[in-house]
Amino acid sequence: MPDVSELVKKGKALLVEGNFEDALAYFEQALLLNQNDSDIWNQKGAALRSLGRYDEALECFNKSLEMDPTDRHSS
C-alpha cells in the first residue's frame, strides 16, 4: 500500500496533467490515511474546483484554512 506522500505526489502530477478525476481519487485515498494535513485538503479542493464542483471545493479549502490559518496557497 502506498504511503501518504506517494499518493499526494501522484495526485499532484495528475492534477498538472489535467486528469482531475484520478487526481481527486489519489487525494481522497491520502485523506483516508491522514485527515489532518492541510495541504491534502487544499489539493483535493483544487481538483474539485477543476471539476466544477465548487461547493465541495470550498469546503475543502475552508477545512485546510481551519487547520493552517497562515496557509497562503488555499483557494
PDB file of N, CA, C, O and CB in Angstrom:
ATOM      1  N   MET A   1       0.855  -1.189   0.000  1.00  0.00           N
ATOM      2  CA  MET A   1       0.000   0.000   0.000  1.00  0.00           C
ATOM      3  C   MET A   1       0.896   1.246   0.000  1.00  0.00           C
ATOM      4  O   MET A   1       1.826   1.340   0.802  1.00  0.00           O
ATOM      5  CB  MET A   1      -0.970   0.002   1.242  1.00  0.00           C
ATOM      6  N   PRO A   2       0.623   2.186  -0.881  1.00  0.00           N
ATOM      7  CA  PRO A   2       1.450   3.392  -0.945  1.00  0.00           C
ATOM      8  C   PRO A   2       1.272   4.259   0.295  1.00  0.00           C
ATOM      9  O   PRO A   2       0.226   4.232   0.942  1.00  0.00           O
ATOM     10  CB  PRO A   2       1.112   4.199  -2.195  1.00  0.00           C
ATOM     11  N   ASP A   3       2.306   5.026   0.615  1.00  0.00           N
ATOM     12  CA  ASP A   3       2.165   5.911   1.766  1.00  0.00           C
ATOM     13  C   ASP A   3       1.556   7.241   1.321  1.00  0.00           C
ATOM     14  O   ASP A   3       1.371   7.490   0.130  1.00  0.00           O
ATOM     15  CB  ASP A   3       3.536   6.141   2.455  1.00  0.00           C
ATOM     16  N   VAL A   4       1.252   8.078   2.296  1.00  0.00           N
ATOM     17  CA  VAL A   4       0.549   9.327   2.031  1.00  0.00           C
ATOM     18  C   VAL A   4       1.322  10.203   1.048  1.00  0.00           C
ATOM     19  O   VAL A   4       0.735  10.760   0.121  1.00  0.00           O
ATOM     20  CB  VAL A   4       0.312  10.085   3.333  1.00  0.00           C
ATOM     21  N   SER A   5       2.624  10.328   1.242  1.00  0.00           N
ATOM     22  CA  SER A   5       3.398  11.218   0.373  1.00  0.00           C
ATOM     23  C   SER A   5       3.402  10.737  -1.071  1.00  0.00           C
ATOM     24  O   SER A   5       3.387  11.554  -1.992  1.00  0.00           O
ATOM     25  CB  SER A   5       4.828  11.334   0.879  1.00  0.00           C
ATOM     26  N   GLU A   6       3.422   9.416  -1.283  1.00  0.00           N
ATOM     27  CA  GLU A   6       3.362   8.879  -2.645  1.00  0.00           C
ATOM     28  C   GLU A   6       2.007   9.180  -3.289  1.00  0.00           C
ATOM     29  O   GLU A   6       1.939   9.532  -4.467  1.00  0.00           O
ATOM     30  CB  GLU A   6       3.620   7.359  -2.636  1.00  0.00           C
ATOM     31  N   LEU A   7       0.944   9.042  -2.520  1.00  0.00           N
ATOM     32  CA  LEU A   7      -0.399   9.323  -3.032  1.00  0.00           C
ATOM     33  C   LEU A   7      -0.540  10.794  -3.417  1.00  0.00           C
ATOM     34  O   LEU A   7      -1.091  11.119  -4.469  1.00  0.00           O
ATOM     35  CB  LEU A   7      -1.461   8.947  -1.986  1.00  0.00           C
ATOM     36  N   VAL A   8      -0.038  11.676  -2.557  1.00  0.00           N
ATOM     37  CA  VAL A   8      -0.126  13.113  -2.824  1.00  0.00           C
ATOM     38  C   VAL A   8       0.720  13.479  -4.043  1.00  0.00           C
ATOM     39  O   VAL A   8       0.292  14.264  -4.890  1.00  0.00           O
ATOM     40  CB  VAL A   8       0.331  13.925  -1.588  1.00  0.00           C
ATOM     41  N   LYS A   9       1.908  12.915  -4.127  1.00  0.00           N
ATOM     42  CA  LYS A   9       2.790  13.198  -5.270  1.00  0.00           C
ATOM     43  C   LYS A   9       2.130  12.782  -6.581  1.00  0.00           C
ATOM     44  O   LYS A   9       2.160  13.529  -7.559  1.00  0.00           O
ATOM     45  CB  LYS A   9       4.141  12.471  -5.106  1.00  0.00           C
ATOM     46  N   LYS A  10       1.539  11.599  -6.601  1.00  0.00           N
ATOM     47  CA  LYS A  10       0.863  11.109  -7.801  1.00  0.00           C
ATOM     48  C   LYS A  10      -0.362  11.979  -8.117  1.00  0.00           C
ATOM     49  O   LYS A  10      -0.614  12.313  -9.275  1.00  0.00           O
ATOM     50  CB  LYS A  10       0.443   9.629  -7.619  1.00  0.00           C
ATOM     51  N   GLY A  11      -1.114  12.339  -7.076  1.00  0.00           N
ATOM     52  CA  GLY A  11      -2.285  13.194  -7.271  1.00  0.00           C
ATOM     53  C   GLY A  11      -1.908  14.546  -7.854  1.00  0.00           C
ATOM     54  O   GLY A  11      -2.583  15.046  -8.753  1.00  0.00           O
ATOM     55  N   LYS A  12      -0.831  15.142  -7.347  1.00  0.00           N
ATOM     56  CA  LYS A  12      -0.383  16.438  -7.867  1.00  0.00           C
ATOM     57  C   LYS A  12       0.039  16.324  -9.330  1.00  0.00           C
ATOM     58  O   LYS A  12      -0.256  17.208 -10.133  1.00  0.00           O
ATOM     59  CB  LYS A  12       0.782  16.983  -7.023  1.00  0.00           C
ATOM     60  N   ALA A  13       0.728  15.236  -9.676  1.00  0.00           N
ATOM     61  CA  ALA A  13       1.155  15.031 -11.065  1.00  0.00           C
ATOM     62  C   ALA A  13      -0.072  14.908 -11.979  1.00  0.00           C
ATOM     63  O   ALA A  13      -0.093  15.476 -13.071  1.00  0.00           O
ATOM     64  CB  ALA A  13       2.050  13.761 -11.182  1.00  0.00           C
ATOM     65  N   LEU A  14      -1.078  14.176 -11.537  1.00  0.00           N
ATOM     66  CA  LEU A  14      -2.301  14.017 -12.329  1.00  0.00           C
ATOM     67  C   LEU A  14      -3.045  15.348 -12.471  1.00  0.00           C
ATOM     68  O   LEU A  14      -3.623  15.637 -13.518  1.00  0.00           O
ATOM     69  CB  LEU A  14      -3.221  12.964 -11.685  1.00  0.00           C
ATOM     70  N   LEU A  15      -3.022  16.143 -11.417  1.00  0.00           N
ATOM     71  CA  LEU A  15      -3.667  17.453 -11.451  1.00  0.00           C
ATOM     72  C   LEU A  15      -3.012  18.333 -12.513  1.00  0.00           C
ATOM     73  O   LEU A  15      -3.703  19.000 -13.282  1.00  0.00           O
ATOM     74  CB  LEU A  15      -3.595  18.133 -10.066  1.00  0.00           C
ATOM     75  N   VAL A  16      -1.688  18.334 -12.553  1.00  0.00           N
ATOM     76  CA  VAL A  16      -0.947  19.121 -13.544  1.00  0.00           C
ATOM     77  C   VAL A  16      -1.266  18.641 -14.958  1.00  0.00           C
ATOM     78  O   VAL A  16      -1.352  19.442 -15.889  1.00  0.00           O
ATOM     79  CB  VAL A  16       0.573  19.033 -13.281  1.00  0.00           C
ATOM     80  N   GLU A  17      -1.439  17.332 -15.110  1.00  0.00           N
ATOM     81  CA  GLU A  17      -1.744  16.748 -16.427  1.00  0.00           C
ATOM     82  C   GLU A  17      -3.184  17.019 -16.868  1.00  0.00           C
ATOM     83  O   GLU A  17      -3.540  16.794 -18.025  1.00  0.00           O
ATOM     84  CB  GLU A  17      -1.496  15.243 -16.398  1.00  0.00           C
ATOM     85  N   GLY A  18      -4.000  17.500 -15.942  1.00  0.00           N
ATOM     86  CA  GLY A  18      -5.393  17.758 -16.270  1.00  0.00           C
ATOM     87  C   GLY A  18      -6.301  16.563 -16.047  1.00  0.00           C
ATOM     88  O   GLY A  18      -7.456  16.573 -16.473  1.00  0.00           O
ATOM     89  N   ASN A  19      -5.796  15.546 -15.390  1.00  0.00           N
ATOM     90  CA  ASN A  19      -6.583  14.349 -15.093  1.00  0.00           C
ATOM     91  C   ASN A  19      -7.196  14.513 -13.696  1.00  0.00           C
ATOM     92  O   ASN A  19      -6.755  13.897 -12.726  1.00  0.00           O
ATOM     93  CB  ASN A  19      -5.696  13.046 -15.177  1.00  0.00           C
ATOM     94  N   PHE A  20      -8.230  15.367 -13.628  1.00  0.00           N
ATOM     95  CA  PHE A  20      -8.763  15.798 -12.341  1.00  0.00           C
ATOM     96  C   PHE A  20      -9.479  14.700 -11.561  1.00  0.00           C
ATOM     97  O   PHE A  20      -9.366  14.637 -10.336  1.00  0.00           O
ATOM     98  CB  PHE A  20      -9.700  16.932 -12.554  1.00  0.00           C
ATOM     99  N   GLU A  21     -10.214  13.834 -12.256  1.00  0.00           N
ATOM    100  CA  GLU A  21     -10.935  12.749 -11.572  1.00  0.00           C
ATOM    101  C   GLU A  21      -9.953  11.806 -10.869  1.00  0.00           C
ATOM    102  O   GLU A  21     -10.150  11.457  -9.705  1.00  0.00           O
ATOM    103  CB  GLU A  21     -11.805  11.956 -12.580  1.00  0.00           C
ATOM    104  N   ASP A  22      -8.906  11.399 -11.574  1.00  0.00           N
ATOM    105  CA  ASP A  22      -7.925  10.491 -10.972  1.00  0.00           C
ATOM    106  C   ASP A  22      -7.144  11.188  -9.867  1.00  0.00           C
ATOM    107  O   ASP A  22      -6.838  10.581  -8.841  1.00  0.00           O
ATOM    108  CB  ASP A  22      -6.961   9.956 -12.038  1.00  0.00           C
ATOM    109  N   ALA A  23      -6.819  12.471 -10.074  1.00  0.00           N
ATOM    110  CA  ALA A  23      -6.119  13.231  -9.031  1.00  0.00           C
ATOM    111  C   ALA A  23      -6.961  13.259  -7.763  1.00  0.00           C
ATOM    112  O   ALA A  23      -6.449  13.050  -6.663  1.00  0.00           O
ATOM    113  CB  ALA A  23      -5.809  14.677  -9.508  1.00  0.00           C
ATOM    114  N   LEU A  24      -8.245  13.517  -7.920  1.00  0.00           N
ATOM    115  CA  LEU A  24      -9.160  13.557  -6.784  1.00  0.00           C
ATOM    116  C   LEU A  24      -9.148  12.224  -6.036  1.00  0.00           C
ATOM    117  O   LEU A  24      -9.134  12.199  -4.805  1.00  0.00           O
ATOM    118  CB  LEU A  24     -10.586  13.895  -7.254  1.00  0.00           C
ATOM    119  N   ALA A  25      -9.153  11.126  -6.776  1.00  0.00           N
ATOM    120  CA  ALA A  25      -9.138   9.803  -6.147  1.00  0.00           C
ATOM    121  C   ALA A  25      -7.878   9.605  -5.307  1.00  0.00           C
ATOM    122  O   ALA A  25      -7.945   9.038  -4.216  1.00  0.00           O
ATOM    123  CB  ALA A  25      -9.235   8.704  -7.215  1.00  0.00           C
ATOM    124  N   TYR A  26      -6.732  10.069  -5.803  1.00  0.00           N
ATOM    125  CA  TYR A  26      -5.492   9.942  -5.032  1.00  0.00           C
ATOM    126  C   TYR A  26      -5.533  10.794  -3.771  1.00  0.00           C
ATOM    127  O   TYR A  26      -5.094  10.350  -2.710  1.00  0.00           O
ATOM    128  CB  TYR A  26      -4.290  10.339  -5.889  1.00  0.00           C
ATOM    129  N   PHE A  27      -6.057  12.015  -3.875  1.00  0.00           N
ATOM    130  CA  PHE A  27      -6.141  12.865  -2.686  1.00  0.00           C
ATOM    131  C   PHE A  27      -7.110  12.289  -1.663  1.00  0.00           C
ATOM    132  O   PHE A  27      -6.878  12.390  -0.458  1.00  0.00           O
ATOM    133  CB  PHE A  27      -6.569  14.281  -3.073  1.00  0.00           C
ATOM    134  N   GLU A  28      -8.195  11.688  -2.138  1.00  0.00           N
ATOM    135  CA  GLU A  28      -9.140  11.066  -1.210  1.00  0.00           C
ATOM    136  C   GLU A  28      -8.508   9.872  -0.500  1.00  0.00           C
ATOM    137  O   GLU A  28      -8.735   9.668   0.693  1.00  0.00           O
ATOM    138  CB  GLU A  28     -10.407  10.626  -1.954  1.00  0.00           C
ATOM    139  N   GLN A  29      -7.715   9.082  -1.229  1.00  0.00           N
ATOM    140  CA  GLN A  29      -7.001   7.967  -0.596  1.00  0.00           C
ATOM    141  C   GLN A  29      -6.030   8.487   0.457  1.00  0.00           C
ATOM    142  O   GLN A  29      -5.922   7.924   1.546  1.00  0.00           O
ATOM    143  CB  GLN A  29      -6.245   7.133  -1.652  1.00  0.00           C
ATOM    144  N   ALA A  30      -5.323   9.566   0.122  1.00  0.00           N
ATOM    145  CA  ALA A  30      -4.365  10.146   1.070  1.00  0.00           C
ATOM    146  C   ALA A  30      -5.082  10.631   2.328  1.00  0.00           C
ATOM    147  O   ALA A  30      -4.570  10.474   3.436  1.00  0.00           O
ATOM    148  CB  ALA A  30      -3.590  11.312   0.415  1.00  0.00           C
ATOM    149  N   LEU A  31      -6.259  11.217   2.157  1.00  0.00           N
ATOM    150  CA  LEU A  31      -7.007  11.701   3.310  1.00  0.00           C
ATOM    151  C   LEU A  31      -7.516  10.567   4.193  1.00  0.00           C
ATOM    152  O   LEU A  31      -7.701  10.755   5.395  1.00  0.00           O
ATOM    153  CB  LEU A  31      -8.168  12.545   2.850  1.00  0.00           C
ATOM    154  N   LEU A  32      -7.742   9.404   3.612  1.00  0.00           N
ATOM    155  CA  LEU A  32      -8.118   8.250   4.436  1.00  0.00           C
ATOM    156  C   LEU A  32      -6.994   7.884   5.398  1.00  0.00           C
ATOM    157  O   LEU A  32      -7.239   7.370   6.490  1.00  0.00           O
ATOM    158  CB  LEU A  32      -8.469   7.043   3.548  1.00  0.00           C
ATOM    159  N   LEU A  33      -5.766   8.154   4.982  1.00  0.00           N
ATOM    160  CA  LEU A  33      -4.601   7.835   5.808  1.00  0.00           C
ATOM    161  C   LEU A  33      -4.200   8.982   6.723  1.00  0.00           C
ATOM    162  O   LEU A  33      -3.596   8.757   7.772  1.00  0.00           O
ATOM    163  CB  LEU A  33      -3.432   7.460   4.929  1.00  0.00           C
ATOM    164  N   ASN A  34      -4.529  10.210   6.336  1.00  0.00           N
ATOM    165  CA  ASN A  34      -4.150  11.375   7.134  1.00  0.00           C
ATOM    166  C   ASN A  34      -5.162  12.499   6.922  1.00  0.00           C
ATOM    167  O   ASN A  34      -5.082  13.247   5.948  1.00  0.00           O
ATOM    168  CB  ASN A  34      -2.721  11.854   6.765  1.00  0.00           C
ATOM    169  N   GLN A  35      -6.108  12.606   7.844  1.00  0.00           N
ATOM    170  CA  GLN A  35      -7.164  13.627   7.759  1.00  0.00           C
ATOM    171  C   GLN A  35      -6.685  15.001   8.225  1.00  0.00           C
ATOM    172  O   GLN A  35      -7.393  15.993   8.054  1.00  0.00           O
ATOM    173  CB  GLN A  35      -8.370  13.201   8.590  1.00  0.00           C
ATOM    174  N   ASN A  36      -5.490  15.067   8.810  1.00  0.00           N
ATOM    175  CA  ASN A  36      -5.038  16.296   9.451  1.00  0.00           C
ATOM    176  C   ASN A  36      -3.958  17.030   8.676  1.00  0.00           C
ATOM    177  O   ASN A  36      -3.179  17.777   9.267  1.00  0.00           O
ATOM    178  CB  ASN A  36      -4.536  15.989  10.814  1.00  0.00           C
ATOM    179  N   ASP A  37      -3.896  16.838   7.381  1.00  0.00           N
ATOM    180  CA  ASP A  37      -2.893  17.507   6.559  1.00  0.00           C
ATOM    181  C   ASP A  37      -3.584  18.570   5.716  1.00  0.00           C
ATOM    182  O   ASP A  37      -4.348  18.250   4.806  1.00  0.00           O
ATOM    183  CB  ASP A  37      -2.131  16.488   5.656  1.00  0.00           C
ATOM    184  N   SER A  38      -3.315  19.828   6.022  1.00  0.00           N
ATOM    185  CA  SER A  38      -3.996  20.921   5.316  1.00  0.00           C
ATOM    186  C   SER A  38      -3.652  20.939   3.826  1.00  0.00           C
ATOM    187  O   SER A  38      -4.481  21.338   3.009  1.00  0.00           O
ATOM    188  CB  SER A  38      -3.627  22.264   5.948  1.00  0.00           C
ATOM    189  N   ASP A  39      -2.442  20.514   3.465  1.00  0.00           N
ATOM    190  CA  ASP A  39      -2.057  20.506   2.051  1.00  0.00           C
ATOM    191  C   ASP A  39      -2.906  19.521   1.253  1.00  0.00           C
ATOM    192  O   ASP A  39      -3.292  19.816   0.122  1.00  0.00           O
ATOM    193  CB  ASP A  39      -0.571  20.156   1.905  1.00  0.00           C
ATOM    194  N   ILE A  40      -3.198  18.361   1.826  1.00  0.00           N
ATOM    195  CA  ILE A  40      -4.015  17.378   1.102  1.00  0.00           C
ATOM    196  C   ILE A  40      -5.423  17.928   0.898  1.00  0.00           C
ATOM    197  O   ILE A  40      -5.994  17.770  -0.181  1.00  0.00           O
ATOM    198  CB  ILE A  40      -4.067  16.026   1.871  1.00  0.00           C
ATOM    199  N   TRP A  41      -5.989  18.568   1.912  1.00  0.00           N
ATOM    200  CA  TRP A  41      -7.319  19.172   1.769  1.00  0.00           C
ATOM    201  C   TRP A  41      -7.297  20.241   0.691  1.00  0.00           C
ATOM    202  O   TRP A  41      -8.235  20.360  -0.097  1.00  0.00           O
ATOM    203  CB  TRP A  41      -7.796  19.775   3.105  1.00  0.00           C
ATOM    204  N   ASN A  42      -6.212  21.023   0.660  1.00  0.00           N
ATOM    205  CA  ASN A  42      -6.079  22.069  -0.354  1.00  0.00           C
ATOM    206  C   ASN A  42      -5.995  21.469  -1.760  1.00  0.00           C
ATOM    207  O   ASN A  42      -6.621  21.972  -2.693  1.00  0.00           O
ATOM    208  CB  ASN A  42      -4.839  22.928  -0.072  1.00  0.00           C
ATOM    209  N   GLN A  43      -5.229  20.409  -1.902  1.00  0.00           N
ATOM    210  CA  GLN A  43      -5.087  19.749  -3.207  1.00  0.00           C
ATOM    211  C   GLN A  43      -6.413  19.134  -3.655  1.00  0.00           C
ATOM    212  O   GLN A  43      -6.783  19.217  -4.826  1.00  0.00           O
ATOM    213  CB  GLN A  43      -3.993  18.661  -3.145  1.00  0.00           C
ATOM    214  N   LYS A  44      -7.122  18.519  -2.710  1.00  0.00           N
ATOM    215  CA  LYS A  44      -8.437  17.958  -3.038  1.00  0.00           C
ATOM    216  C   LYS A  44      -9.370  19.076  -3.504  1.00  0.00           C
ATOM    217  O   LYS A  44     -10.131  18.905  -4.456  1.00  0.00           O
ATOM    218  CB  LYS A  44      -9.047  17.213  -1.811  1.00  0.00           C
ATOM    219  N   GLY A  45      -9.302  20.222  -2.820  1.00  0.00           N
ATOM    220  CA  GLY A  45     -10.110  21.364  -3.225  1.00  0.00           C
ATOM    221  C   GLY A  45      -9.778  21.827  -4.635  1.00  0.00           C
ATOM    222  O   GLY A  45     -10.673  22.175  -5.406  1.00  0.00           O
ATOM    223  N   ALA A  46      -8.496  21.833  -4.972  1.00  0.00           N
ATOM    224  CA  ALA A  46      -8.074  22.244  -6.316  1.00  0.00           C
ATOM    225  C   ALA A  46      -8.633  21.290  -7.368  1.00  0.00           C
ATOM    226  O   ALA A  46      -9.088  21.720  -8.428  1.00  0.00           O
ATOM    227  CB  ALA A  46      -6.532  22.297  -6.411  1.00  0.00           C
ATOM    228  N   ALA A  47      -8.595  19.999  -7.071  1.00  0.00           N
ATOM    229  CA  ALA A  47      -9.125  19.012  -8.012  1.00  0.00           C
ATOM    230  C   ALA A  47     -10.637  19.201  -8.184  1.00  0.00           C
ATOM    231  O   ALA A  47     -11.150  19.178  -9.304  1.00  0.00           O
ATOM    232  CB  ALA A  47      -8.811  17.572  -7.524  1.00  0.00           C
ATOM    233  N   LEU A  48     -11.332  19.386  -7.081  1.00  0.00           N
ATOM    234  CA  LEU A  48     -12.781  19.594  -7.148  1.00  0.00           C
ATOM    235  C   LEU A  48     -13.125  20.867  -7.904  1.00  0.00           C
ATOM    236  O   LEU A  48     -14.063  20.884  -8.701  1.00  0.00           O
ATOM    237  CB  LEU A  48     -13.375  19.649  -5.745  1.00  0.00           C
ATOM    238  N   ARG A  49     -12.373  21.932  -7.658  1.00  0.00           N
ATOM    239  CA  ARG A  49     -12.610  23.196  -8.363  1.00  0.00           C
ATOM    240  C   ARG A  49     -12.427  22.993  -9.874  1.00  0.00           C
ATOM    241  O   ARG A  49     -13.203  23.510 -10.678  1.00  0.00           O
ATOM    242  CB  ARG A  49     -11.647  24.307  -7.840  1.00  0.00           C
ATOM    243  N   SER A  50     -11.406  22.244 -10.238  1.00  0.00           N
ATOM    244  CA  SER A  50     -11.140  21.985 -11.656  1.00  0.00           C
ATOM    245  C   SER A  50     -12.251  21.179 -12.304  1.00  0.00           C
ATOM    246  O   SER A  50     -12.458  21.255 -13.515  1.00  0.00           O
ATOM    247  CB  SER A  50      -9.820  21.256 -11.819  1.00  0.00           C
ATOM    248  N   LEU A  51     -12.961  20.409 -11.498  1.00  0.00           N
ATOM    249  CA  LEU A  51     -14.085  19.614 -11.994  1.00  0.00           C
ATOM    250  C   LEU A  51     -15.401  20.400 -11.973  1.00  0.00           C
ATOM    251  O   LEU A  51     -16.447  19.879 -12.360  1.00  0.00           O
ATOM    252  CB  LEU A  51     -14.228  18.343 -11.164  1.00  0.00           C
ATOM    253  N   GLY A  52     -15.341  21.646 -11.520  1.00  0.00           N
ATOM    254  CA  GLY A  52     -16.549  22.465 -11.447  1.00  0.00           C
ATOM    255  C   GLY A  52     -17.405  22.171 -10.229  1.00  0.00           C
ATOM    256  O   GLY A  52     -18.558  22.597 -10.165  1.00  0.00           O
ATOM    257  N   ARG A  53     -16.860  21.452  -9.270  1.00  0.00           N
ATOM    258  CA  ARG A  53     -17.595  21.098  -8.049  1.00  0.00           C
ATOM    259  C   ARG A  53     -17.232  22.123  -6.965  1.00  0.00           C
ATOM    260  O   ARG A  53     -16.539  21.807  -5.998  1.00  0.00           O
ATOM    261  CB  ARG A  53     -17.256  19.622  -7.578  1.00  0.00           C
ATOM    262  N   TYR A  54     -17.715  23.345  -7.150  1.00  0.00           N
ATOM    263  CA  TYR A  54     -17.254  24.484  -6.371  1.00  0.00           C
ATOM    264  C   TYR A  54     -17.637  24.439  -4.902  1.00  0.00           C
ATOM    265  O   TYR A  54     -16.835  24.820  -4.049  1.00  0.00           O
ATOM    266  CB  TYR A  54     -17.781  25.725  -6.966  1.00  0.00           C
ATOM    267  N   ASP A  55     -18.838  23.984  -4.585  1.00  0.00           N
ATOM    268  CA  ASP A  55     -19.250  23.927  -3.176  1.00  0.00           C
ATOM    269  C   ASP A  55     -18.366  22.964  -2.397  1.00  0.00           C
ATOM    270  O   ASP A  55     -17.932  23.266  -1.285  1.00  0.00           O
ATOM    271  CB  ASP A  55     -20.729  23.502  -3.058  1.00  0.00           C
ATOM    272  N   GLU A  56     -18.102  21.801  -2.990  1.00  0.00           N
ATOM    273  CA  GLU A  56     -17.239  20.826  -2.325  1.00  0.00           C
ATOM    274  C   GLU A  56     -15.807  21.351  -2.219  1.00  0.00           C
ATOM    275  O   GLU A  56     -15.130  21.134  -1.215  1.00  0.00           O
ATOM    276  CB  GLU A  56     -17.259  19.487  -3.081  1.00  0.00           C
ATOM    277  N   ALA A  57     -15.357  22.040  -3.259  1.00  0.00           N
ATOM    278  CA  ALA A  57     -14.008  22.619  -3.241  1.00  0.00           C
ATOM    279  C   ALA A  57     -13.895  23.634  -2.115  1.00  0.00           C
ATOM    280  O   ALA A  57     -12.905  23.646  -1.383  1.00  0.00           O
ATOM    281  CB  ALA A  57     -13.671  23.284  -4.600  1.00  0.00           C
ATOM    282  N   LEU A  58     -14.900  24.481  -1.973  1.00  0.00           N
ATOM    283  CA  LEU A  58     -14.881  25.491  -0.925  1.00  0.00           C
ATOM    284  C   LEU A  58     -14.805  24.850   0.458  1.00  0.00           C
ATOM    285  O   LEU A  58     -14.095  25.344   1.333  1.00  0.00           O
ATOM    286  CB  LEU A  58     -16.116  26.380  -1.027  1.00  0.00           C
ATOM    287  N   GLU A  59     -15.532  23.757   0.656  1.00  0.00           N
ATOM    288  CA  GLU A  59     -15.465  23.042   1.929  1.00  0.00           C
ATOM    289  C   GLU A  59     -14.042  22.561   2.213  1.00  0.00           C
ATOM    290  O   GLU A  59     -13.559  22.660   3.341  1.00  0.00           O
ATOM    291  CB  GLU A  59     -16.435  21.851   1.924  1.00  0.00           C
ATOM    292  N   CYS A  60     -13.383  22.045   1.188  1.00  0.00           N
ATOM    293  CA  CYS A  60     -12.007  21.560   1.363  1.00  0.00           C
ATOM    294  C   CYS A  60     -11.057  22.709   1.665  1.00  0.00           C
ATOM    295  O   CYS A  60     -10.204  22.593   2.545  1.00  0.00           O
ATOM    296  CB  CYS A  60     -11.537  20.808   0.109  1.00  0.00           C
ATOM    297  N   PHE A  61     -11.198  23.823   0.938  1.00  0.00           N
ATOM    298  CA  PHE A  61     -10.333  24.974   1.190  1.00  0.00           C
ATOM    299  C   PHE A  61     -10.551  25.509   2.600  1.00  0.00           C
ATOM    300  O   PHE A  61      -9.592  25.877   3.278  1.00  0.00           O
ATOM    301  CB  PHE A  61     -10.590  26.081   0.154  1.00  0.00           C
ATOM    302  N   ASN A  62     -11.810  25.555   3.048  1.00  0.00           N
ATOM    303  CA  ASN A  62     -12.100  26.027   4.398  1.00  0.00           C
ATOM    304  C   ASN A  62     -11.500  25.096   5.446  1.00  0.00           C
ATOM    305  O   ASN A  62     -10.967  25.554   6.456  1.00  0.00           O
ATOM    306  CB  ASN A  62     -13.609  26.148   4.607  1.00  0.00           C
ATOM    307  N   LYS A  63     -11.588  23.799   5.205  1.00  0.00           N
ATOM    308  CA  LYS A  63     -11.013  22.829   6.141  1.00  0.00           C
ATOM    309  C   LYS A  63      -9.495  23.014   6.212  1.00  0.00           C
ATOM    310  O   LYS A  63      -8.908  22.958   7.293  1.00  0.00           O
ATOM    311  CB  LYS A  63     -11.367  21.374   5.713  1.00  0.00           C
ATOM    312  N   SER A  64      -8.867  23.234   5.061  1.00  0.00           N
ATOM    313  CA  SER A  64      -7.431  23.468   5.009  1.00  0.00           C
ATOM    314  C   SER A  64      -7.058  24.702   5.823  1.00  0.00           C
ATOM    315  O   SER A  64      -6.091  24.683   6.584  1.00  0.00           O
ATOM    316  CB  SER A  64      -6.967  23.627   3.557  1.00  0.00           C
ATOM    317  N   LEU A  65      -7.827  25.769   5.660  1.00  0.00           N
ATOM    318  CA  LEU A  65      -7.543  27.008   6.388  1.00  0.00           C
ATOM    319  C   LEU A  65      -7.803  26.878   7.882  1.00  0.00           C
ATOM    320  O   LEU A  65      -7.120  27.515   8.684  1.00  0.00           O
ATOM    321  CB  LEU A  65      -8.376  28.141   5.827  1.00  0.00           C
ATOM    322  N   GLU A  66      -8.784  26.058   8.270  1.00  0.00           N
ATOM    323  CA  GLU A  66      -9.026  25.814   9.693  1.00  0.00           C
ATOM    324  C   GLU A  66      -7.803  25.162  10.326  1.00  0.00           C
ATOM    325  O   GLU A  66      -7.434  25.484  11.456  1.00  0.00           O
ATOM    326  CB  GLU A  66     -10.277  24.924   9.893  1.00  0.00           C
ATOM    327  N   MET A  67      -7.179  24.249   9.598  1.00  0.00           N
ATOM    328  CA  MET A  67      -6.010  23.540  10.109  1.00  0.00           C
ATOM    329  C   MET A  67      -4.767  24.418  10.115  1.00  0.00           C
ATOM    330  O   MET A  67      -3.932  24.325  11.015  1.00  0.00           O
ATOM    331  CB  MET A  67      -5.754  22.297   9.284  1.00  0.00           C
ATOM    332  N   ASP A  68      -4.651  25.277   9.093  1.00  0.00           N
ATOM    333  CA  ASP A  68      -3.473  26.121   8.956  1.00  0.00           C
ATOM    334  C   ASP A  68      -3.906  27.501   8.478  1.00  0.00           C
ATOM    335  O   ASP A  68      -3.883  27.780   7.280  1.00  0.00           O
ATOM    336  CB  ASP A  68      -2.446  25.491   7.978  1.00  0.00           C
ATOM    337  N   PRO A  69      -4.300  28.366   9.414  1.00  0.00           N
ATOM    338  CA  PRO A  69      -4.802  29.694   9.039  1.00  0.00           C
ATOM    339  C   PRO A  69      -3.777  30.564   8.307  1.00  0.00           C
ATOM    340  O   PRO A  69      -4.152  31.543   7.662  1.00  0.00           O
ATOM    341  CB  PRO A  69      -5.265  30.416  10.270  1.00  0.00           C
ATOM    342  N   THR A  70      -2.513  30.228   8.397  1.00  0.00           N
ATOM    343  CA  THR A  70      -1.468  31.023   7.737  1.00  0.00           C
ATOM    344  C   THR A  70      -1.196  30.548   6.317  1.00  0.00           C
ATOM    345  O   THR A  70      -0.356  31.127   5.628  1.00  0.00           O
ATOM    346  CB  THR A  70      -0.180  30.972   8.545  1.00  0.00           C
ATOM    347  N   ASP A  71      -1.890  29.504   5.865  1.00  0.00           N
ATOM    348  CA  ASP A  71      -1.663  28.953   4.530  1.00  0.00           C
ATOM    349  C   ASP A  71      -2.086  29.950   3.472  1.00  0.00           C
ATOM    350  O   ASP A  71      -3.267  30.284   3.370  1.00  0.00           O
ATOM    351  CB  ASP A  71      -2.422  27.631   4.347  1.00  0.00           C
ATOM    352  N   ARG A  72      -1.146  30.427   2.692  1.00  0.00           N
ATOM    353  CA  ARG A  72      -1.428  31.412   1.651  1.00  0.00           C
ATOM    354  C   ARG A  72      -1.789  30.761   0.324  1.00  0.00           C
ATOM    355  O   ARG A  72      -2.134  31.460  -0.628  1.00  0.00           O
ATOM    356  CB  ARG A  72      -0.237  32.324   1.462  1.00  0.00           C
ATOM    357  N   HIS A  73      -1.716  29.436   0.242  1.00  0.00           N
ATOM    358  CA  HIS A  73      -1.944  28.754  -1.026  1.00  0.00           C
ATOM    359  C   HIS A  73      -3.376  28.281  -1.204  1.00  0.00           C
ATOM    360  O   HIS A  73      -3.744  27.847  -2.295  1.00  0.00           O
ATOM    361  CB  HIS A  73      -1.022  27.588  -1.143  1.00  0.00           C
ATOM    362  N   SER A  74      -4.183  28.352  -0.176  1.00  0.00           N
ATOM    363  CA  SER A  74      -5.560  27.872  -0.277  1.00  0.00           C
ATOM    364  C   SER A  74      -6.365  28.763  -1.193  1.00  0.00           C
ATOM    365  O   SER A  74      -6.169  29.976  -1.263  1.00  0.00           O
ATOM    366  CB  SER A  74      -6.216  27.806   1.100  1.00  0.00           C
ATOM    367  N   SER A  75      -7.279  28.114  -1.893  1.00  0.00           N
ATOM    368  CA  SER A  75      -8.226  28.726  -2.835  1.00  0.00           C
ATOM    369  C   SER A  75      -7.488  29.418  -3.925  1.00  0.00           C
ATOM    370  O   SER A  75      -8.105  29.996  -4.819  1.00  0.00           O
ATOM    371  CB  SER A  75      -9.154  29.705  -2.136  1.00  0.00           C
TER     372      SER A  75
END
